[in-house]
Amino acid sequence: MTRFNANNGGLLQKKITVRLDEHRLAELEQIARREGFSISLLVRHLVHRFLEERKRYGGLEK
């Protein structure tokens, strides 16, 4: 997984809050721990993939 941080994804200037149910948060924590990533990095990666898919399959301007 590409590391999405200030070194390769631009300056990380904005902070957002994401609300999850306990089960989904526990799943993310387990994956993050197993893979050696932070939850923030996982979420940034998922957002990046989502936006790239939208560009590729329509619904978002390139």
Secondary structure, 3 states (H helix, E strand, C coil): CCCCCCCCCCCCCCCCCCCCCHHHHHHHHHHHHHHCCCHHHHHHHHHHHHHHHHHHHCCCCC
